[in-house]
Amino acid sequence: MIAMRRALLLGLVIVAMAATARAKATEAGSSAAYFPTPEERGGWRSLLPASGEPSASQKARILEVAGVDWDRLRAAWDHNAKAPGQTGLLVIRRGWIVGEWYRDADHTTPFTIFSSSKSYTSLAYGLILSDFGNGPLPNGRSLSLDTRVCNADWLPESLPLPDPRKSEITVRHLLTMTSGLGEQDPPRGDHPFEWAFGHVPGSPMATLKDRPGDRFHYSNAGVAHLAPLFHRATGENIETYLRRRVLEPIGETQILWELLGGPATGDDAIGPFTMAYSRIHASARQHARFCYLALHRGEWAGTRIVPASYYDFAWTPIAAKKDYGGLWWTAHPTTEVPRDLVRTMGRAQNNGYIVPSLDLVFVRVGTGEKYPAGWEKDLVLKVVAAVR
């Protein structure tokens, strides 16, 4: 009997020790067990005071719990603050907010994150393509990375093809900017999708710059193709589908994504469809959720939301561009930044950063337009330098 009591007592002690160890690991180790509640229910956990700079003891706790030297991190904000315009910088390590600064804004202020929106479009395709383990679409057909789409089945709006080589364009080409479509400028005029398809007089999209698959050309018009294609595949706009499948489950509900085309722009204009290449409006904390989901390779609070294999595709640099994957930017092999860094990148340096090896997410938002050469790299290096 005594032996049984001792064994029971020992078992209880072991359980208690294990629970304590798990709690400490959650607090001071990785972010694997932590996911933020929606902002309206408390949002991100933070190691920062409600206002002002952290005290010496708070800085010590930031270093102990999150492994970040706050004073060195402040240097990243000082660098950012030299840029013009409204701006903010949010840094999250091990699931804790360890740095958050704003000028002429606060943590609720929505910023237009421009081409960072492209990574959202990419993720939406990660949910429907057969390559990542998804079954038939609502129409009973399957869509893959290598499905040719400029045809009557998938993009009848693209017909007639002004350049016969367009018949070779696949989903993969559109997601990796290798479709042969050029022109960085967004689709313009009162028929933006017709312009993107090369059906408007004078549109440079009528002729491909290269055969599909041969070269990288940054092209908003190419990404615009993905909006009506997604609607034909699923019966929904990208934003509507993504909000239900991803954004609401991760608490990223306080965003606005603009539409493009339709009767509001022209009497017979194609659309409206989600502006697949731009125009998400989100606060730094909201976009950080998208990045945090990526940090966990599509898992959120124990639920698989996005196939992990999607990130293998999206984060693998293509042969034609060493720092670009599937509408995500990767670390360039010649820079000093961590090799596993990946980015959403938008005009005016509205960028999101994920460094899996450091359990690190940070978001930079702003309205300024002019930045000196190397400005973004210096910001990244200053944030990374603060990690211990």
LUMBAFI-860681 format. One record per residue (C-alpha): residue in three letters; y, z, x; residue number from 1. Coordinates in Angstrom, 1 decimal. Layout:
@residu Ala	v Y	w Z	u X	num NUM
...
END
This chain:
@residu Met	v 0.0	w 0.0	u 0.0	num 1
@residu Ile	v 2.4	w 0.9	u 2.8	num 2
@residu Ala	v 1.6	w -2.3	u 4.6	num 3
@residu Met	v 2.3	w -4.3	u 1.4	num 4
@residu Arg	v 5.7	w -2.5	u 1.0	num 5
@residu Arg	v 6.6	w -3.2	u 4.5	num 6
@residu Ala	v 5.6	w -6.9	u 4.1	num 7
@residu Leu	v 7.7	w -7.1	u 0.9	num 8
@residu Leu	v 10.7	w -5.4	u 2.6	num 9
@residu Leu	v 10.4	w -7.7	u 5.6	num 10
@residu Gly	v 10.2	w -10.7	u 3.2	num 11
@residu Leu	v 13.4	w -9.6	u 1.5	num 12
@residu Val	v 15.2	w -9.1	u 4.8	num 13
@residu Ile	v 14.1	w -12.6	u 5.9	num 14
@residu Val	v 15.4	w -14.2	u 2.6	num 15
@residu Ala	v 18.7	w -12.3	u 3.0	num 16
@residu Met	v 19.1	w -13.5	u 6.6	num 17
@residu Ala	v 18.3	w -17.0	u 5.6	num 18
@residu Ala	v 20.9	w -16.9	u 2.8	num 19
@residu Thr	v 23.5	w -15.5	u 5.3	num 20
@residu Ala	v 22.7	w -18.2	u 7.8	num 21
@residu Arg	v 23.0	w -20.9	u 5.2	num 22
@residu Ala	v 26.4	w -19.6	u 4.1	num 23
@residu Lys	v 27.6	w -19.5	u 7.7	num 24
@residu Ala	v 26.3	w -23.0	u 8.3	num 25
@residu Thr	v 28.2	w -24.2	u 5.3	num 26
@residu Glu	v 31.4	w -22.6	u 6.4	num 27
@residu Ala	v 31.3	w -23.2	u 10.1	num 28
@residu Gly	v 28.8	w -26.0	u 10.5	num 29
@residu Ser	v 28.5	w -29.4	u 8.8	num 30
@residu Ser	v 29.9	w -30.4	u 5.4	num 31
@residu Ala	v 26.5	w -31.4	u 4.1	num 32
@residu Ala	v 26.4	w -28.7	u 1.5	num 33
@residu Tyr	v 30.0	w -29.0	u 0.3	num 34
@residu Phe	v 31.7	w -31.4	u -2.1	num 35
@residu Pro	v 35.1	w -30.8	u -3.6	num 36
@residu Thr	v 35.6	w -30.2	u -7.3	num 37
@residu Pro	v 38.1	w -32.5	u -9.1	num 38
@residu Glu	v 41.7	w -31.8	u -8.3	num 39
@residu Glu	v 42.3	w -30.5	u -11.8	num 40
@residu Arg	v 39.6	w -27.9	u -11.2	num 41
@residu Gly	v 40.7	w -26.7	u -7.8	num 42
@residu Gly	v 40.1	w -29.7	u -5.6	num 43
@residu Trp	v 39.5	w -29.6	u -1.8	num 44
@residu Arg	v 38.9	w -26.3	u 0.0	num 45
@residu Ser	v 41.6	w -25.6	u 2.6	num 46
@residu Leu	v 42.1	w -23.4	u 5.6	num 47
@residu Leu	v 45.9	w -23.9	u 5.4	num 48
@residu Pro	v 48.4	w -21.4	u 3.9	num 49
@residu Ala	v 50.0	w -22.3	u 0.5	num 50
@residu Ser	v 53.2	w -23.3	u 2.3	num 51
@residu Gly	v 54.5	w -23.5	u 5.9	num 52
@residu Glu	v 52.6	w -23.6	u 9.1	num 53
@residu Pro	v 49.5	w -21.4	u 9.6	num 54
@residu Ser	v 49.9	w -18.1	u 11.4	num 55
@residu Ala	v 48.2	w -17.4	u 14.7	num 56
@residu Ser	v 45.2	w -15.8	u 12.9	num 57
@residu Gln	v 45.0	w -18.7	u 10.5	num 58
@residu Lys	v 45.0	w -21.2	u 13.4	num 59
@residu Ala	v 42.2	w -19.1	u 15.0	num 60
@residu Arg	v 40.2	w -19.4	u 11.8	num 61
@residu Ile	v 40.8	w -23.2	u 11.7	num 62
@residu Leu	v 39.4	w -23.4	u 15.2	num 63
@residu Glu	v 36.4	w -21.1	u 14.4	num 64
@residu Val	v 35.4	w -22.6	u 11.1	num 65
@residu Ala	v 36.4	w -26.3	u 11.4	num 66
@residu Gly	v 36.5	w -26.7	u 15.1	num 67
@residu Val	v 40.0	w -28.0	u 15.1	num 68
@residu Asp	v 43.0	w -27.1	u 17.4	num 69
@residu Trp	v 45.8	w -27.1	u 14.8	num 70
@residu Asp	v 48.6	w -27.3	u 17.4	num 71
@residu Arg	v 47.1	w -30.4	u 18.8	num 72
@residu Leu	v 46.6	w -31.8	u 15.4	num 73
@residu Arg	v 50.3	w -31.2	u 14.7	num 74
@residu Ala	v 51.0	w -33.7	u 17.4	num 75
@residu Ala	v 49.3	w -36.4	u 15.2	num 76
@residu Trp	v 51.8	w -35.5	u 12.4	num 77
@residu Asp	v 54.7	w -35.6	u 14.8	num 78
@residu His	v 53.6	w -39.1	u 15.9	num 79
@residu Asn	v 53.3	w -40.2	u 12.3	num 80
@residu Ala	v 56.6	w -38.6	u 11.3	num 81
@residu Lys	v 58.4	w -41.0	u 13.7	num 82
@residu Ala	v 57.4	w -43.9	u 11.4	num 83
@residu Pro	v 59.9	w -44.9	u 8.7	num 84
@residu Gly	v 59.6	w -44.2	u 4.9	num 85
@residu Gln	v 57.8	w -41.9	u 2.6	num 86
@residu Thr	v 54.5	w -40.7	u 4.2	num 87
@residu Gly	v 51.6	w -38.3	u 4.4	num 88
@residu Leu	v 48.7	w -37.3	u 6.7	num 89
@residu Leu	v 45.6	w -35.5	u 5.5	num 90
@residu Val	v 42.9	w -34.3	u 7.8	num 91
@residu Ile	v 39.5	w -33.0	u 6.6	num 92
@residu Arg	v 36.9	w -31.6	u 9.1	num 93
@residu Arg	v 33.5	w -30.2	u 7.9	num 94
@residu Gly	v 34.8	w -30.4	u 4.4	num 95
@residu Trp	v 37.9	w -28.3	u 5.0	num 96
@residu Ile	v 41.5	w -29.4	u 4.8	num 97
@residu Val	v 42.8	w -28.5	u 8.3	num 98
@residu Gly	v 46.0	w -30.5	u 8.4	num 99
@residu Glu	v 48.2	w -31.8	u 5.6	num 100
@residu Trp	v 51.8	w -33.0	u 5.9	num 101
@residu Tyr	v 54.1	w -35.0	u 3.7	num 102
@residu Arg	v 57.7	w -36.4	u 3.9	num 103
@residu Asp	v 59.5	w -37.1	u 0.6	num 104
@residu Ala	v 56.1	w -36.7	u -1.2	num 105
@residu Asp	v 53.4	w -34.1	u -1.8	num 106
@residu His	v 49.6	w -34.0	u -2.2	num 107
@residu Thr	v 49.9	w -35.4	u -5.8	num 108
@residu Thr	v 52.1	w -38.4	u -4.8	num 109
@residu Pro	v 50.3	w -41.8	u -5.4	num 110
@residu Phe	v 50.8	w -44.4	u -2.7	num 111
@residu Thr	v 49.9	w -48.0	u -2.9	num 112
@residu Ile	v 47.0	w -48.4	u -0.4	num 113
@residu Phe	v 47.1	w -52.2	u -0.5	num 114
@residu Ser	v 44.1	w -53.7	u 1.3	num 115
@residu Ser	v 42.2	w -50.4	u 1.6	num 116
@residu Ser	v 41.3	w -51.5	u -2.0	num 117
@residu Lys	v 39.0	w -54.1	u -0.5	num 118
@residu Ser	v 36.6	w -51.4	u 0.6	num 119
@residu Tyr	v 36.4	w -50.3	u -3.1	num 120
@residu Thr	v 35.5	w -53.9	u -4.1	num 121
@residu Ser	v 32.9	w -54.0	u -1.4	num 122
@residu Leu	v 31.3	w -50.7	u -2.6	num 123
@residu Ala	v 31.2	w -52.1	u -6.2	num 124
@residu Tyr	v 29.1	w -54.9	u -4.8	num 125
@residu Gly	v 26.9	w -52.4	u -3.0	num 126
@residu Leu	v 26.0	w -51.1	u -6.5	num 127
@residu Ile	v 24.9	w -54.5	u -8.0	num 128
@residu Leu	v 23.4	w -56.6	u -5.2	num 129
@residu Ser	v 19.6	w -56.9	u -5.1	num 130
@residu Asp	v 19.7	w -56.5	u -1.3	num 131
@residu Phe	v 20.4	w -52.8	u -1.7	num 132
@residu Gly	v 17.5	w -52.1	u -4.1	num 133
@residu Asn	v 19.3	w -52.8	u -7.4	num 134
@residu Gly	v 17.4	w -54.4	u -10.2	num 135
@residu Pro	v 18.3	w -57.3	u -12.5	num 136
@residu Leu	v 21.9	w -57.5	u -13.8	num 137
@residu Pro	v 22.7	w -57.2	u -17.5	num 138
@residu Asn	v 22.2	w -61.0	u -17.8	num 139
@residu Gly	v 18.7	w -60.6	u -16.5	num 140
@residu Arg	v 19.5	w -62.4	u -13.2	num 141
@residu Ser	v 19.7	w -61.1	u -9.7	num 142
@residu Leu	v 22.7	w -61.5	u -7.3	num 143
@residu Ser	v 22.1	w -61.2	u -3.5	num 144
@residu Leu	v 24.2	w -61.4	u -0.4	num 145
@residu Asp	v 23.0	w -65.0	u 0.1	num 146
@residu Thr	v 23.5	w -66.2	u -3.4	num 147
@residu Arg	v 25.7	w -69.3	u -3.5	num 148
@residu Val	v 28.4	w -68.7	u -6.1	num 149
@residu Cys	v 30.9	w -71.6	u -6.4	num 150
@residu Asn	v 28.9	w -73.2	u -9.1	num 151
@residu Ala	v 28.5	w -73.3	u -12.9	num 152
@residu Asp	v 26.2	w -70.3	u -12.9	num 153
@residu Trp	v 28.4	w -67.8	u -11.1	num 154
@residu Leu	v 31.9	w -69.1	u -10.8	num 155
@residu Pro	v 32.5	w -71.9	u -13.2	num 156
@residu Glu	v 36.2	w -71.2	u -12.8	num 157
@residu Ser	v 36.0	w -72.6	u -9.3	num 158
@residu Leu	v 34.9	w -76.1	u -10.6	num 159
@residu Pro	v 35.6	w -78.8	u -9.8	num 160
@residu Leu	v 35.4	w -78.0	u -6.1	num 161
@residu Pro	v 38.4	w -79.5	u -4.2	num 162
@residu Asp	v 36.3	w -79.2	u -1.0	num 163
@residu Pro	v 32.6	w -79.9	u -1.3	num 164
@residu Arg	v 31.8	w -77.4	u 1.5	num 165
@residu Lys	v 32.7	w -74.7	u -1.0	num 166
@residu Ser	v 29.3	w -75.1	u -2.6	num 167
@residu Glu	v 27.9	w -73.3	u 0.4	num 168
@residu Ile	v 30.0	w -70.1	u -0.1	num 169
@residu Thr	v 27.8	w -67.0	u -0.6	num 170
@residu Val	v 28.5	w -63.4	u -1.6	num 171
@residu Arg	v 28.0	w -62.5	u 2.0	num 172
@residu His	v 30.7	w -65.0	u 3.1	num 173
@residu Leu	v 33.2	w -63.5	u 0.7	num 174
@residu Leu	v 32.4	w -59.9	u 1.7	num 175
@residu Thr	v 32.8	w -60.6	u 5.4	num 176
@residu Met	v 35.8	w -63.0	u 5.4	num 177
@residu Thr	v 33.7	w -65.9	u 6.6	num 178
@residu Ser	v 33.9	w -68.1	u 3.6	num 179
@residu Gly	v 36.2	w -70.6	u 5.4	num 180
@residu Leu	v 39.1	w -69.8	u 3.1	num 181
@residu Gly	v 42.2	w -68.9	u 5.0	num 182
@residu Glu	v 45.7	w -67.7	u 4.3	num 183
@residu Gln	v 46.5	w -64.0	u 4.5	num 184
@residu Asp	v 49.1	w -64.2	u 1.8	num 185
@residu Pro	v 47.9	w -62.9	u -1.6	num 186
@residu Pro	v 47.4	w -65.4	u -4.5	num 187
@residu Arg	v 50.8	w -66.3	u -5.9	num 188
@residu Gly	v 52.4	w -67.9	u -8.9	num 189
@residu Asp	v 51.7	w -67.5	u -12.5	num 190
@residu His	v 48.1	w -68.8	u -12.1	num 191
@residu Pro	v 46.9	w -66.6	u -9.2	num 192
@residu Phe	v 43.2	w -67.2	u -9.6	num 193
@residu Glu	v 43.7	w -70.9	u -10.0	num 194
@residu Trp	v 45.7	w -70.8	u -6.8	num 195
@residu Ala	v 42.9	w -68.9	u -5.0	num 196
@residu Phe	v 40.4	w -71.6	u -6.2	num 197
@residu Gly	v 42.7	w -74.4	u -4.9	num 198
@residu His	v 43.4	w -75.8	u -8.3	num 199
@residu Val	v 47.2	w -75.4	u -8.2	num 200
@residu Pro	v 49.2	w -78.2	u -6.6	num 201
@residu Gly	v 50.1	w -77.3	u -3.0	num 202
@residu Ser	v 47.6	w -74.5	u -2.8	num 203
@residu Pro	v 46.2	w -74.2	u 0.8	num 204
@residu Met	v 43.0	w -72.9	u -0.7	num 205
@residu Ala	v 42.0	w -76.5	u -1.7	num 206
@residu Thr	v 40.6	w -77.1	u 1.7	num 207
@residu Leu	v 38.5	w -74.8	u 3.8	num 208
@residu Lys	v 39.6	w -74.1	u 7.4	num 209
@residu Asp	v 36.0	w -74.0	u 8.6	num 210
@residu Arg	v 32.5	w -74.4	u 7.2	num 211
@residu Pro	v 31.3	w -71.2	u 5.4	num 212
@residu Gly	v 29.8	w -68.8	u 7.9	num 213
@residu Asp	v 31.3	w -70.2	u 11.0	num 214
@residu Arg	v 34.4	w -68.1	u 11.6	num 215
@residu Phe	v 36.4	w -65.1	u 10.4	num 216
@residu His	v 39.6	w -65.8	u 8.5	num 217
@residu Tyr	v 41.4	w -62.9	u 6.8	num 218
@residu Ser	v 41.8	w -64.1	u 3.2	num 219
@residu Asn	v 43.0	w -62.3	u 0.1	num 220
@residu Ala	v 42.2	w -65.4	u -1.8	num 221
@residu Gly	v 38.6	w -65.2	u -0.7	num 222
@residu Val	v 38.3	w -61.6	u -1.9	num 223
@residu Ala	v 40.0	w -62.6	u -5.2	num 224
@residu His	v 36.9	w -64.8	u -5.9	num 225
@residu Leu	v 34.9	w -61.5	u -6.1	num 226
@residu Ala	v 36.8	w -60.3	u -9.2	num 227
@residu Pro	v 35.7	w -63.0	u -11.7	num 228
@residu Leu	v 32.3	w -63.2	u -10.0	num 229
@residu Phe	v 31.8	w -59.4	u -10.6	num 230
@residu His	v 32.9	w -59.8	u -14.2	num 231
@residu Arg	v 30.4	w -62.6	u -14.8	num 232
@residu Ala	v 27.6	w -60.6	u -13.1	num 233
@residu Thr	v 28.2	w -57.4	u -15.0	num 234
@residu Gly	v 30.4	w -58.1	u -18.0	num 235
@residu Glu	v 33.0	w -55.6	u -16.7	num 236
@residu Asn	v 35.9	w -55.6	u -14.4	num 237
@residu Ile	v 35.4	w -54.0	u -11.0	num 238
@residu Glu	v 37.7	w -51.1	u -11.7	num 239
@residu Thr	v 36.1	w -50.2	u -15.1	num 240
@residu Tyr	v 32.6	w -50.4	u -13.6	num 241
@residu Leu	v 33.5	w -48.4	u -10.4	num 242
@residu Arg	v 35.3	w -45.8	u -12.3	num 243
@residu Arg	v 32.3	w -45.0	u -14.4	num 244
@residu Arg	v 29.6	w -45.3	u -11.7	num 245
@residu Val	v 31.5	w -43.8	u -8.7	num 246
@residu Leu	v 35.0	w -42.6	u -9.1	num 247
@residu Glu	v 34.5	w -40.2	u -12.1	num 248
@residu Pro	v 31.3	w -38.6	u -10.5	num 249
@residu Ile	v 33.2	w -37.9	u -7.3	num 250
@residu Gly	v 36.3	w -36.6	u -9.0	num 251
@residu Glu	v 38.5	w -39.5	u -7.9	num 252
@residu Thr	v 40.0	w -39.9	u -11.4	num 253
@residu Gln	v 43.8	w -39.9	u -10.6	num 254
@residu Ile	v 44.1	w -43.5	u -9.5	num 255
@residu Leu	v 45.5	w -46.7	u -10.9	num 256
@residu Trp	v 44.2	w -50.2	u -10.0	num 257
@residu Glu	v 46.3	w -53.1	u -11.1	num 258
@residu Leu	v 45.0	w -56.3	u -12.8	num 259
@residu Leu	v 45.7	w -59.9	u -11.8	num 260
@residu Gly	v 46.1	w -63.0	u -13.8	num 261
@residu Gly	v 45.6	w -63.6	u -17.6	num 262
@residu Pro	v 48.1	w -64.3	u -20.3	num 263
@residu Ala	v 50.7	w -61.9	u -18.9	num 264
@residu Thr	v 51.2	w -64.3	u -16.0	num 265
@residu Gly	v 50.5	w -67.7	u -17.6	num 266
@residu Asp	v 49.6	w -68.9	u -21.1	num 267
@residu Asp	v 46.3	w -70.3	u -19.9	num 268
@residu Ala	v 45.8	w -68.3	u -16.7	num 269
@residu Ile	v 42.4	w -67.1	u -15.7	num 270
@residu Gly	v 42.0	w -63.3	u -16.1	num 271
@residu Pro	v 43.0	w -60.6	u -16.2	num 272
@residu Phe	v 40.6	w -59.2	u -13.6	num 273
@residu Thr	v 40.8	w -56.4	u -11.2	num 274
@residu Met	v 43.0	w -57.2	u -8.2	num 275
@residu Ala	v 40.0	w -57.0	u -5.9	num 276
@residu Tyr	v 42.0	w -57.4	u -2.6	num 277
@residu Ser	v 44.8	w -54.8	u -3.2	num 278
@residu Arg	v 46.9	w -52.6	u -5.4	num 279
@residu Ile	v 45.1	w -49.3	u -5.8	num 280
@residu His	v 47.6	w -46.5	u -6.3	num 281
@residu Ala	v 46.1	w -43.1	u -5.1	num 282
@residu Ser	v 47.2	w -39.9	u -3.4	num 283
@residu Ala	v 45.9	w -39.1	u 0.0	num 284
@residu Arg	v 43.5	w -36.5	u -1.5	num 285
@residu Gln	v 42.2	w -39.0	u -4.0	num 286
@residu His	v 41.4	w -41.7	u -1.4	num 287
@residu Ala	v 39.9	w -39.0	u 0.8	num 288
@residu Arg	v 37.1	w -38.6	u -1.8	num 289
@residu Phe	v 36.2	w -42.2	u -1.4	num 290
@residu Cys	v 36.1	w -41.7	u 2.4	num 291
@residu Tyr	v 34.1	w -38.4	u 2.0	num 292
@residu Leu	v 31.5	w -40.2	u -0.1	num 293
@residu Ala	v 31.2	w -42.8	u 2.7	num 294
@residu Leu	v 30.9	w -40.0	u 5.3	num 295
@residu His	v 27.8	w -38.8	u 3.3	num 296
@residu Arg	v 26.6	w -42.4	u 3.0	num 297
@residu Gly	v 26.8	w -42.6	u -0.7	num 298
@residu Glu	v 25.5	w -39.1	u -1.6	num 299
@residu Trp	v 27.6	w -36.6	u -3.6	num 300
@residu Ala	v 26.5	w -33.0	u -4.3	num 301
@residu Gly	v 22.8	w -33.9	u -4.1	num 302
@residu Thr	v 23.1	w -37.1	u -6.2	num 303
@residu Arg	v 22.6	w -40.6	u -4.8	num 304
@residu Ile	v 25.6	w -42.6	u -6.0	num 305
@residu Val	v 25.6	w -45.5	u -3.6	num 306
@residu Pro	v 22.5	w -46.9	u -1.8	num 307
@residu Ala	v 22.7	w -45.7	u 1.8	num 308
@residu Ser	v 21.6	w -49.2	u 2.9	num 309
@residu Tyr	v 24.8	w -50.6	u 1.6	num 310
@residu Tyr	v 26.7	w -48.8	u 4.4	num 311
@residu Asp	v 24.4	w -50.3	u 7.0	num 312
@residu Phe	v 25.6	w -53.7	u 5.8	num 313
@residu Ala	v 29.3	w -52.8	u 5.3	num 314
@residu Trp	v 29.6	w -51.0	u 8.6	num 315
@residu Thr	v 27.8	w -53.4	u 10.9	num 316
@residu Pro	v 30.3	w -55.7	u 12.7	num 317
@residu Ile	v 29.8	w -59.4	u 12.0	num 318
@residu Ala	v 29.2	w -61.9	u 14.9	num 319
@residu Ala	v 32.5	w -63.6	u 14.2	num 320
@residu Lys	v 34.6	w -60.4	u 14.4	num 321
@residu Lys	v 33.6	w -57.4	u 16.5	num 322
@residu Asp	v 35.6	w -54.9	u 14.4	num 323
@residu Tyr	v 34.8	w -56.1	u 10.9	num 324
@residu Gly	v 31.9	w -55.6	u 8.6	num 325
@residu Gly	v 31.7	w -55.9	u 4.8	num 326
@residu Leu	v 35.4	w -55.4	u 3.8	num 327
@residu Trp	v 35.5	w -52.4	u 6.1	num 328
@residu Trp	v 37.0	w -52.2	u 9.6	num 329
@residu Thr	v 34.9	w -50.8	u 12.4	num 330
@residu Ala	v 35.9	w -49.5	u 15.8	num 331
@residu His	v 36.7	w -52.3	u 18.2	num 332
@residu Pro	v 34.3	w -52.1	u 21.2	num 333
@residu Thr	v 37.2	w -52.2	u 23.7	num 334
@residu Thr	v 39.1	w -49.2	u 22.4	num 335
@residu Glu	v 38.8	w -45.5	u 23.3	num 336
@residu Val	v 38.2	w -44.3	u 19.7	num 337
@residu Pro	v 34.8	w -43.0	u 18.7	num 338
@residu Arg	v 32.2	w -45.8	u 18.5	num 339
@residu Asp	v 31.2	w -44.8	u 14.9	num 340
@residu Leu	v 34.7	w -44.8	u 13.5	num 341
@residu Val	v 35.1	w -46.9	u 10.3	num 342
@residu Arg	v 38.3	w -47.6	u 8.4	num 343
@residu Thr	v 39.8	w -48.8	u 5.2	num 344
@residu Met	v 43.0	w -50.5	u 6.2	num 345
@residu Gly	v 46.0	w -51.4	u 4.1	num 346
@residu Arg	v 49.5	w -52.8	u 4.6	num 347
@residu Ala	v 52.1	w -50.3	u 5.8	num 348
@residu Gln	v 49.3	w -48.3	u 7.5	num 349
@residu Asn	v 47.8	w -47.0	u 4.3	num 350
@residu Asn	v 44.4	w -46.3	u 5.9	num 351
@residu Gly	v 41.4	w -44.1	u 5.5	num 352
@residu Tyr	v 39.2	w -43.0	u 8.5	num 353
@residu Ile	v 35.7	w -41.8	u 8.7	num 354
@residu Val	v 34.0	w -40.5	u 11.9	num 355
@residu Pro	v 30.5	w -39.4	u 11.0	num 356
@residu Ser	v 29.7	w -38.0	u 14.5	num 357
@residu Leu	v 32.6	w -35.6	u 14.2	num 358
@residu Asp	v 32.2	w -34.8	u 10.4	num 359
@residu Leu	v 35.8	w -36.0	u 10.1	num 360
@residu Val	v 37.8	w -37.8	u 7.5	num 361
@residu Phe	v 41.5	w -38.4	u 7.5	num 362
@residu Val	v 43.9	w -40.4	u 5.5	num 363
@residu Arg	v 47.3	w -41.8	u 6.4	num 364
@residu Val	v 49.6	w -43.1	u 3.6	num 365
@residu Gly	v 53.2	w -44.4	u 3.7	num 366
@residu Thr	v 55.8	w -46.9	u 2.7	num 367
@residu Gly	v 57.3	w -47.9	u 6.1	num 368
@residu Glu	v 56.8	w -51.4	u 7.3	num 369
@residu Lys	v 57.6	w -51.5	u 11.0	num 370
@residu Tyr	v 55.2	w -49.9	u 13.6	num 371
@residu Pro	v 55.2	w -50.5	u 17.4	num 372
@residu Ala	v 52.2	w -52.0	u 19.1	num 373
@residu Gly	v 49.4	w -49.4	u 19.5	num 374
@residu Trp	v 50.8	w -47.0	u 16.9	num 375
@residu Glu	v 47.7	w -46.8	u 14.8	num 376
@residu Lys	v 45.4	w -46.3	u 17.8	num 377
@residu Asp	v 47.6	w -43.5	u 19.1	num 378
@residu Leu	v 47.5	w -41.8	u 15.7	num 379
@residu Val	v 43.7	w -41.9	u 15.7	num 380
@residu Leu	v 43.4	w -40.6	u 19.3	num 381
@residu Lys	v 45.7	w -37.7	u 18.6	num 382
@residu Val	v 43.7	w -36.7	u 15.5	num 383
@residu Val	v 40.4	w -37.0	u 17.4	num 384
@residu Ala	v 41.8	w -35.1	u 20.4	num 385
@residu Ala	v 42.4	w -32.0	u 18.2	num 386
@residu Val	v 38.6	w -31.8	u 17.4	num 387
@residu Arg	v 36.8	w -29.2	u 19.5	num 388
END
